[in-house]
Protein backbone atom coordinates (compact mmCIF):
# COMPACT_ATOMS: atom_id res chain seq x y z
CA UNK A 1 0.00 0.00 0.00
CA UNK A 2 1.07 3.57 -0.50
CA UNK A 3 -0.16 7.11 -0.06
CA UNK A 4 -2.00 8.68 -2.97
CA UNK A 5 0.68 11.38 -3.29
CA UNK A 6 3.68 9.05 -3.36
CA UNK A 7 5.75 10.40 -6.29
CA UNK A 8 6.52 6.85 -7.43
CA UNK A 9 2.85 6.28 -8.29
CA UNK A 10 1.85 9.65 -9.71
CA UNK A 11 0.39 9.46 -13.20
CA UNK A 12 -1.05 11.77 -15.85
CA UNK A 13 -3.21 11.77 -18.96
CA UNK A 14 -0.48 10.04 -20.94
CA UNK A 15 -0.63 7.16 -18.44
CA UNK A 16 -4.40 6.99 -18.87
CA UNK A 17 -4.02 6.80 -22.64
CA UNK A 18 -1.39 4.07 -22.33
CA UNK A 19 -3.51 1.97 -19.95
CA UNK A 20 -6.61 2.58 -22.05
CA UNK A 21 -4.98 0.80 -24.96
CA UNK A 22 -3.22 -1.84 -22.89
CA UNK A 23 -6.45 -2.96 -21.19
CA UNK A 24 -8.99 -2.47 -23.98
CA UNK A 25 -11.36 -5.44 -24.36
CA UNK A 26 -13.46 -3.91 -27.14
CA UNK A 27 -14.58 -6.53 -29.63
CA UNK A 28 -13.53 -9.46 -27.44
CA UNK A 29 -17.12 -10.71 -27.33
CA UNK A 30 -18.17 -9.30 -30.66
CA UNK A 31 -19.03 -5.82 -31.96
CA UNK A 32 -22.52 -5.80 -30.42
CA UNK A 33 -21.60 -6.83 -26.87
CA UNK A 34 -23.11 -4.92 -23.94
CA UNK A 35 -22.15 -7.27 -21.09
CA UNK A 36 -18.38 -6.85 -20.87
CA UNK A 37 -16.59 -9.07 -18.38
CA UNK A 38 -19.86 -10.57 -17.15
CA UNK A 39 -19.33 -12.77 -20.22
CA UNK A 40 -16.77 -14.64 -18.10
CA UNK A 41 -19.67 -16.03 -16.03
CA UNK A 42 -21.55 -18.83 -17.75
CA UNK A 43 -23.89 -21.61 -16.72
CA UNK A 44 -21.07 -23.77 -15.36
CA UNK A 45 -19.72 -20.94 -13.22
CA UNK A 46 -23.16 -20.28 -11.77
CA UNK A 47 -23.70 -23.97 -11.05
CA UNK A 48 -20.33 -24.13 -9.30
CA UNK A 49 -21.22 -21.04 -7.25
CA UNK A 50 -24.41 -22.73 -6.04
CA UNK A 51 -22.29 -25.59 -4.68
CA UNK A 52 -20.58 -23.13 -2.31
CA UNK A 53 -23.74 -22.90 -0.22
CA UNK A 54 -23.09 -25.13 2.81
CA UNK A 55 -25.01 -23.58 5.72
CA UNK A 56 -27.69 -21.61 3.91
CA UNK A 57 -26.84 -18.41 5.80
CA UNK A 58 -27.47 -15.21 3.89
CA UNK A 59 -25.61 -11.94 4.36
CA UNK A 60 -27.21 -8.75 3.03
CA UNK A 61 -24.61 -6.36 1.63
CA UNK A 62 -26.90 -3.42 0.96
CA UNK A 63 -27.53 -0.34 3.07
CA UNK A 64 -31.09 0.62 3.93
CA UNK A 65 -32.42 3.16 1.43
CA UNK A 66 -33.57 6.12 3.52
CA UNK A 67 -32.87 9.73 4.38
CA UNK A 68 -29.89 8.75 6.54
CA UNK A 69 -27.83 7.57 3.58
CA UNK A 70 -24.34 8.77 2.65
CA UNK A 71 -25.15 11.41 0.03
CA UNK A 72 -24.11 14.96 0.84
CA UNK A 73 -24.16 16.76 -2.51
CA UNK A 74 -20.40 16.59 -3.08
CA UNK A 75 -20.80 14.80 -6.41
CA UNK A 76 -23.40 14.97 -9.13
CA UNK A 77 -26.15 16.53 -7.05
CA UNK A 78 -27.14 13.13 -5.68
CA UNK A 79 -29.50 13.07 -2.73
CA UNK A 80 -30.59 10.45 -0.23
CA UNK A 81 -33.89 8.63 -0.89
CA UNK A 82 -37.11 10.54 -0.21
CA UNK A 83 -39.86 8.18 0.92
CA UNK A 84 -43.46 9.38 0.52
CA UNK A 85 -46.61 7.63 1.69
CA UNK A 86 -49.44 7.62 -0.85
CA UNK A 87 -51.90 5.83 1.43
CA UNK A 88 -51.66 5.07 5.14
CA UNK A 89 -53.27 3.12 7.93
CA UNK A 90 -54.73 6.40 9.17
CA UNK A 91 -56.52 6.78 5.84
CA UNK A 92 -57.83 3.24 6.21
CA UNK A 93 -59.10 3.70 9.76
CA UNK A 94 -60.90 6.90 8.74
CA UNK A 95 -62.65 5.11 5.90
CA UNK A 96 -61.11 7.26 3.17
CA UNK A 97 -60.14 4.42 0.85
CA UNK A 98 -63.42 4.06 -0.97
CA UNK A 99 -63.66 2.04 -4.16
CA UNK A 100 -66.28 3.05 -6.78
CA UNK A 101 -69.08 0.51 -6.97
CA UNK A 102 -68.12 -1.22 -3.71
CA UNK A 103 -70.18 -1.11 -0.52
CA UNK A 104 -67.22 -1.01 1.87
CA UNK A 105 -63.89 0.83 1.57
CA UNK A 106 -60.60 -1.01 1.15
CA UNK A 107 -57.85 -0.87 3.75
CA UNK A 108 -54.25 -0.65 2.56
CA UNK A 109 -51.00 1.31 2.54
CA UNK A 110 -49.04 2.44 -0.50
CA UNK A 111 -45.89 4.48 -1.01
CA UNK A 112 -43.35 5.94 -3.42
CA UNK A 113 -39.66 6.78 -3.36
CA UNK A 114 -37.54 9.35 -5.18
CA UNK A 115 -33.85 8.57 -5.42
CA UNK A 116 -30.81 8.80 -7.69
CA UNK A 117 -30.03 5.30 -8.90
CA UNK A 118 -26.52 5.53 -7.44
CA UNK A 119 -27.30 7.07 -4.07
CA UNK A 120 -26.68 3.90 -2.03
CA UNK A 121 -25.47 0.35 -2.56
CA UNK A 122 -25.45 0.11 -6.35
CA UNK A 123 -24.11 -1.12 -9.63
CA UNK A 124 -22.42 1.20 -12.10
CA UNK A 125 -23.65 0.15 -15.54
CA UNK A 126 -21.26 -0.04 -18.47
CA UNK A 127 -22.87 3.13 -19.79
CA UNK A 128 -21.95 5.11 -16.66
CA UNK A 129 -18.42 6.27 -17.55
CA UNK A 130 -16.87 7.43 -20.82
CA UNK A 131 -13.29 7.64 -22.03
CA UNK A 132 -12.47 10.00 -24.92
CA UNK A 133 -16.15 10.25 -25.86
CA UNK A 134 -16.58 6.46 -25.98
CA UNK A 135 -18.12 3.91 -23.64
CA UNK A 136 -17.73 0.15 -23.35
CA UNK A 137 -17.06 -1.69 -26.62
CA UNK A 138 -16.51 1.54 -28.53
CA UNK A 139 -20.08 2.80 -28.47
CA UNK A 140 -20.36 6.57 -28.80
CA UNK A 141 -21.05 8.45 -25.57
CA UNK A 142 -23.89 10.32 -27.29
CA UNK A 143 -25.89 7.08 -27.22
CA UNK A 144 -26.57 7.99 -23.59
CA UNK A 145 -29.00 10.86 -24.01
CA UNK A 146 -31.95 12.51 -22.31
CA UNK A 147 -33.95 9.28 -22.58
CA UNK A 148 -31.18 7.18 -21.08
CA UNK A 149 -28.66 4.70 -22.45
CA UNK A 150 -29.38 3.15 -25.83
CA UNK A 151 -26.35 0.92 -25.27
CA UNK A 152 -24.75 -0.56 -22.14
CA UNK A 153 -27.81 0.09 -19.97
CA UNK A 154 -28.27 -1.64 -16.64
CA UNK A 155 -31.40 -3.53 -17.71
CA UNK A 156 -29.20 -5.61 -20.02
CA UNK A 157 -27.77 -7.19 -16.82
CA UNK A 158 -31.13 -8.25 -15.41
CA UNK A 159 -30.19 -11.97 -15.29
CA UNK A 160 -26.40 -11.77 -15.13
CA UNK A 161 -25.25 -10.86 -11.65
CA UNK A 162 -24.96 -14.32 -10.12
CA UNK A 163 -21.73 -16.23 -9.51
CA UNK A 164 -18.84 -16.93 -7.17
CA UNK A 165 -18.11 -14.10 -4.78
CA UNK A 166 -14.75 -13.63 -3.08
CA UNK A 167 -14.15 -11.27 -0.17
CA UNK A 168 -10.73 -9.66 0.20
CA UNK A 169 -10.71 -8.23 3.71
CA UNK A 170 -7.89 -5.76 3.14
CA UNK A 171 -8.44 -3.88 6.41
CA UNK A 172 -8.28 -7.02 8.58
CA UNK A 173 -5.31 -8.35 6.61
CA UNK A 174 -3.54 -5.03 7.22
CA UNK A 175 -4.32 -5.22 10.94
CA UNK A 176 -6.53 -2.12 11.13
CA UNK A 177 -10.20 -1.38 11.64
CA UNK A 178 -10.14 0.93 8.64
CA UNK A 179 -7.57 2.06 6.14
CA UNK A 180 -6.82 5.76 6.33
CA UNK A 181 -8.22 8.10 3.70
CA UNK A 182 -5.82 8.49 0.80
CA UNK A 183 -4.40 4.97 1.23
CA UNK A 184 -3.96 3.27 -2.14
CA UNK A 185 -4.21 -0.52 -2.38
CA UNK A 186 -1.76 -2.11 -4.82
CA UNK A 187 -2.19 -5.22 -6.95
CA UNK A 188 0.40 -6.95 -4.76
CA UNK A 189 -1.82 -6.21 -1.76
CA UNK A 190 -4.80 -7.86 -3.43
CA UNK A 191 -2.73 -10.96 -4.18
CA UNK A 192 -1.15 -11.07 -0.72
CA UNK A 193 -4.51 -10.71 1.01
CA UNK A 194 -6.00 -13.53 -1.05
CA UNK A 195 -3.01 -15.75 -0.27
CA UNK A 196 -3.20 -14.99 3.46
CA UNK A 197 -6.91 -15.85 3.45
CA UNK A 198 -6.28 -19.07 1.54
CA UNK A 199 -8.64 -18.13 -1.29
CA UNK A 200 -7.97 -18.21 -5.02
CA UNK A 201 -9.32 -15.53 -7.33
CA UNK A 202 -10.58 -17.14 -10.51
CA UNK A 203 -11.81 -16.10 -13.91
CA UNK A 204 -15.39 -14.84 -13.67
CA UNK A 205 -15.34 -14.03 -9.95
CA UNK A 206 -17.21 -11.18 -8.30
CA UNK A 207 -14.38 -9.71 -6.23
CA UNK A 208 -15.40 -7.65 -3.21
CA UNK A 209 -12.84 -5.84 -1.08
CA UNK A 210 -13.23 -4.27 2.34
CA UNK A 211 -11.39 -1.16 3.52
CA UNK A 212 -13.40 -0.52 6.69
CA UNK A 213 -14.29 2.98 5.47
CA UNK A 214 -18.05 2.54 5.71
CA UNK A 215 -17.83 1.02 9.17
CA UNK A 216 -15.71 3.94 10.33
CA UNK A 217 -18.44 6.34 9.25
CA UNK A 218 -21.24 4.25 10.77
CA UNK A 219 -19.35 4.02 14.08
CA UNK A 220 -18.86 7.79 14.11
CA UNK A 221 -22.56 8.34 13.51
CA UNK A 222 -22.01 10.62 10.52
CA UNK A 223 -20.96 10.18 6.91
CA UNK A 224 -18.79 13.26 6.54
CA UNK A 225 -17.13 13.23 3.13
CA UNK A 226 -17.77 9.54 2.45
CA UNK A 227 -19.66 10.29 -0.78
CA UNK A 228 -17.13 11.95 -3.07
CA UNK A 229 -14.55 12.94 -0.47
CA UNK A 230 -11.21 11.47 0.58
CA UNK A 231 -11.21 7.69 0.94
CA UNK A 232 -9.03 4.60 0.84
CA UNK A 233 -9.28 2.51 -2.30
CA UNK A 234 -7.45 0.70 -5.05
CA UNK A 235 -4.60 2.41 -6.85
CA UNK A 236 -5.03 3.44 -10.47
CA UNK A 237 -2.23 1.02 -11.24
CA UNK A 238 -4.40 -1.98 -10.32
CA UNK A 239 -6.22 -1.58 -13.64
CA UNK A 240 -3.81 -4.07 -15.23
CA UNK A 241 -4.67 -6.58 -12.48
CA UNK A 242 -8.40 -6.05 -13.03
CA UNK A 243 -7.92 -6.80 -16.72
CA UNK A 244 -5.50 -9.70 -16.45
CA UNK A 245 -7.38 -11.57 -13.69
CA UNK A 246 -10.47 -11.71 -15.93
CA UNK A 247 -12.84 -11.01 -13.05
CA UNK A 248 -16.54 -10.46 -13.69
CA UNK A 249 -17.04 -7.47 -11.39
CA UNK A 250 -15.32 -5.47 -8.67
CA UNK A 251 -17.08 -4.17 -5.55
CA UNK A 252 -16.10 -2.26 -2.41
CA UNK A 253 -17.36 -0.72 0.81
CA UNK A 254 -16.39 2.76 -0.37
CA UNK A 255 -18.23 5.36 -2.43
CA UNK A 256 -16.04 5.06 -5.51
CA UNK A 257 -13.76 2.01 -5.19
CA UNK A 258 -10.56 3.89 -6.08
CA UNK A 259 -8.37 5.94 -3.77
CA UNK A 260 -9.33 9.58 -3.23
CA UNK A 261 -7.51 11.95 -3.62
CA UNK A 262 -6.57 10.33 -6.90
CA UNK A 263 -2.97 9.72 -7.94
CA UNK A 264 -3.16 12.51 -10.51
CA UNK A 265 -4.22 16.12 -10.75
CA UNK A 266 -5.28 15.71 -14.39
CA UNK A 267 -8.71 14.05 -14.03
CA UNK A 268 -11.16 12.79 -11.41
CA UNK A 269 -11.47 9.03 -10.85
CA UNK A 270 -9.02 7.92 -13.57
CA UNK A 271 -9.28 4.22 -12.64
CA UNK A 272 -12.96 4.35 -13.60
CA UNK A 273 -11.90 5.56 -17.06
CA UNK A 274 -10.11 2.25 -17.62
CA UNK A 275 -12.11 -0.31 -15.67
CA UNK A 276 -15.62 0.44 -16.97
CA UNK A 277 -15.34 1.68 -20.59
CA UNK A 278 -12.10 -0.07 -21.59
CA UNK A 279 -12.11 -3.39 -19.68
CA UNK A 280 -15.89 -3.68 -19.46
CA UNK A 281 -16.14 -4.35 -15.72
CA UNK A 282 -19.40 -3.66 -13.91
CA UNK A 283 -18.57 -1.94 -10.63
CA UNK A 284 -20.36 -2.23 -7.28
CA UNK A 285 -20.05 0.51 -4.68
CA UNK A 286 -21.20 1.36 -1.14
CA UNK A 287 -21.36 -2.31 -0.06
CA UNK A 288 -22.01 -3.08 3.61
CA UNK A 289 -19.45 -5.77 4.49
CA UNK A 290 -19.14 -5.89 8.28
CA UNK A 291 -21.29 -8.97 8.95
CA UNK A 292 -19.91 -10.94 6.03
CA UNK A 293 -16.33 -10.05 6.94
CA UNK A 294 -16.80 -11.14 10.55
CA UNK A 295 -18.27 -14.46 9.43
CA UNK A 296 -15.47 -15.07 6.94
CA UNK A 297 -12.91 -14.35 9.64
CA UNK A 298 -14.66 -16.80 11.98
CA UNK A 299 -14.91 -19.76 9.60
CA UNK A 300 -11.99 -18.82 7.31
CA UNK A 301 -14.16 -19.29 4.24
CA UNK A 302 -13.92 -16.28 1.93
CA UNK A 303 -15.88 -17.62 -1.04
CA UNK A 304 -19.65 -17.77 -1.38
CA UNK A 305 -22.52 -17.66 -3.81
CA UNK A 306 -23.13 -14.06 -4.80
CA UNK A 307 -26.48 -12.81 -6.10
CA UNK A 308 -27.09 -9.14 -6.92
CA UNK A 309 -29.53 -8.53 -9.76
CA UNK A 310 -30.09 -4.90 -10.67
CA UNK A 311 -33.53 -3.40 -10.94
CA UNK A 312 -34.23 -3.68 -14.69
CA UNK A 313 -34.58 0.06 -15.13
CA UNK A 314 -34.87 0.56 -18.86
CA UNK A 315 -31.92 2.57 -20.22
CA UNK A 316 -30.55 3.21 -16.72
CA UNK A 317 -26.83 3.76 -16.14
CA UNK A 318 -26.95 2.38 -12.61
CA UNK A 319 -29.20 0.56 -10.19
CA UNK A 320 -29.77 0.33 -6.45
CA UNK A 321 -29.23 -3.21 -5.18
CA UNK A 322 -29.24 -5.35 -2.04
CA UNK A 323 -26.55 -7.93 -2.82
CA UNK A 324 -26.68 -11.30 -1.10
CA UNK A 325 -23.70 -13.45 -0.08
CA UNK A 326 -24.86 -17.00 0.65
CA UNK A 327 -22.59 -19.42 2.55
N, C-alpha and C positions, 0 to 999 in steps of 0.2 A: 504494500500500500504506500501511497505517497500523498503529499499535499497537492492541491490543485495548481498551486503556483510554483511547483518545483520546476526550475528552468529545463531540466532534462526532458520533461514531458510536455512542454509548451508546443503548441501547434498553430497553424494558420490556414488560410483558405487554400493554399497550395497543398497542404496535407489532406484537406477534405477532398480536393479534386483527385489526388493520388489514391486515397482509400475508396473513393466512389467507384473508380475504375477497377481497382483490385478486387473489390467485394461485390461487384455487380452480378446479380443472378438473372437479369432480364433475358427472357427467351428460354430459360432452362426447362420450363414446363409448357412451352409453346407460346405463340404470340398473343393468345387470347386469355392467358392465365390471370386470375384475380385472387388466388389463394396464397401465393408465395410459399413460404417454408412449411405451411400447414400441409402441403403436398407430401412432406416426409412422413405423415401419419396416415397409415392405411388401415384396412380391416384387421390385418394381423397384429399391428401395433395396438389397436384398441382392444382386441381380444386378450392380448398379453397383459395390458393394463388392468383389465377386469380380474385377472388372476392374482393381482397384488392385494386384493381385498381379503383379509384374514379374519379381522374382528368385526367388521361391519360398522366401525365407529366413523362418524362423519364430522369433519371440521369445516366450519363456515369461514371463509376468508374475506368476506365482504363487510364493510362498515354499514351501520344503519344509515338509511337515507333520510336525513332530517335537517332541521335548521342549525344543528350543532356540528355540522360537517366542517371540513378543513378550508373551504374557500374563503378568501379574504380580499378578492379583487386585484391581487398582484398581477395576474396574467389573464388576458383574454376576456375580462369582464365576467368571469364565471361567478355564479352565486350558489349558495347552498339551497337544497330543495325547499320549495314552498308548498306545504300540504294544506289543501282546502277541502272542507266538508261540504258536499252538495246536499246531503240529507242526513239527519241525525236521529238518535233515539228520542230526543226531545220533540222533534217533529212528529215522530210516531206516536208518542204518548198523548200529544195534543190533537191527534186525529187529523193532521194536515196532509197525510199522504193518500188522498182520495184517488180513485181510479175510475174514469168515466165508464158508466154502465154497470158498475159493481156496487152492491149494497153496503159493503163494509170497506173501510180504507185498508191499504196494505201497511206493513210495518217493516222498515228496512233502513239501512244506512248506506251511503254512497259517498265517494270522494274523488278528488283529482289532485295531481301533483304537477308543479312546474319546475323543471330542472334542466341545466345544461347536461348533455349526455356524458360529459367527462368531469363531473363535479365530485364524484366519489370513486369507489372501487370500480374500475372500468377497463375496457379494451380500447386501445387505439386501433382504428381500422387502417388498412393499407392506403386509404385515401386521405389520411390525416396530415401527412407531412410531405412536402415537395423538396426536390433538389434540382436546382437550375431549371425551374419551370416544368419539371417532370415528376410523376409519381411512379409507384411500383409498376414494373414491366414496361416502362417507357411511355405510359399513357400521359397525355398532356394535362397539365394542372388545370386548364380551363374546363375540363370535363367535370370538375367539382364547381358547380354554379349555385345560383340562388335556390334552385330546387333540389340541391344535394348532389351526391356523387353518382355520376353515370357509370363510373368504373371504380372498382376497389372499395365498394360500400360494405358496411358491416353486415348487412343482411345476407351477403354471399357466404358468410361464415355460420349460418344458422344451425348447421349440423356437423360442424367441424371441430369444435373445441373440447375434445375428449381424448385422453391418452395417458401416458405415464408422466406423472409429476415427480420432480426431484427438488427437495429443499436444500439450499446451500445456506447454512446458518453462519454467515460471515461474522456477525457480532460475537456469537458464542465462541466460535473458533478463534477469534482474536482476543478473547478473554475480557470483553467489555459488555456492558448493558446496551450501549449504543455507540456506533462510530461517531466521531465528531463531524460537524458540518465541514465541508470542504475536503473530506477524506476521499481519495480516489482509489477504487478497488482495481487491481491489475488482473490480467489473465492468469498469471502465476498464482494469485490468491484464490481464484475460482478453482483452479486445479488442485491446489494444496488443501483447500477446505474439503473438496470432494474426497480426496484421498484420506484425510483425517477422519472423515465420517464413514469411510468404507463404502461409498456409493459411486457407481460408474455413470457418467453422463453419456447417453447414447443418442444416436440419430433419431430425430423425431420427438425428443423429450420436451416437456413444458418445464423449463428451468425457472425456479423461483428463489430469489435470494433475499435474505433478511439482514438489514443494517441496524435495526432497533430504533430507527428514527421515529416511526409512528408511535411506538410505545413510550418513547421519551416525551412526546407531546401529550399523549393521553395521561401519563403520570403527572405531568405538570398542570393538567387541567386547562390548557389553552394551546391552540395550534400555532400561534406566532406566525413565522414566515414559512411554515411547512409547504404551503401551496405556492410555488414559484420562487421561494427564497433559498438561502443557502442550505445545502443538504449533503450528506454522504451519498456516494453512488459509484457506478462503474466508470472507469476512465474511458475517454474517447478511444484509446488505443486497444480496448477490448473488442473493437468492431471486427478485427480479423478473427478473433476467437469465436465470436458469434456466427460468423460466416463458416469457418472451417469445421466447427463442431456439428453443423447441420441440425441445429435444434429447431423445434417447431415454433416456440414462443419464448419470450423472456418476461419475467414479472418481478416486481419488487414491492417493498413496504414503504417506498418513498413516492413523492408526487410525480417525479419525472425520470426515475431510474438512473440517470447519469449524474455525476458529481456536479454540484453547483456551489460556488462559481465554477464555470467551465474552464477548461485548460487553454482557452484562447480568448482574446478580446475581439476577434473578428466577427463571430456570429453567436447567437444563442442556441444552446442545445445541439451542438454539432454532431454528436453521436446519433441522435435521432435522424439526421440527414442521411446517414449511411444505413442504419439498421432497418428502417421502415421502407424508404423508397428504393434503395439499392439492393439490399439483401432480401427484402420481402418478409421480414419478421413482424408478426403481430405482437404488440407490446401491452402488458398488463401493469397497471399502476395503482397505488393506494391500497395494496393488499394488507389485510389484518392477519399477522402471522404468529402472534404470541402463543395461542393455544396449540397450534400445530407444532411450533418449534419446541415447546416444552414436552410434548408427547414424543417427538422424534428423539429428543435428548434422553428421555426415559427409556425407550425401547430400542434405541440405536437403529431404527429403521427410517431412512430418509427418502424412501420411494413410496408411491401411493397412486391410486387411480385418481385422476384429475378430471373434473367435469365443470365447464364454465361457459355454457352457451350464451351468446349475446342475445339481447332482445332484437328480433328481426325488424329493426327500424329501417324502412325502405329508404335507400340512398343516404343513410347516416354515415358519419365518419368516426363514430365511436358508439359505445354502449355501456350503460351501467350494468354491473353483474354482481352476483353473489357466488363466487367460485366455491366448489366443494372439493376437499381432499378426503378420500375414503381409504381407510387402512384396515 
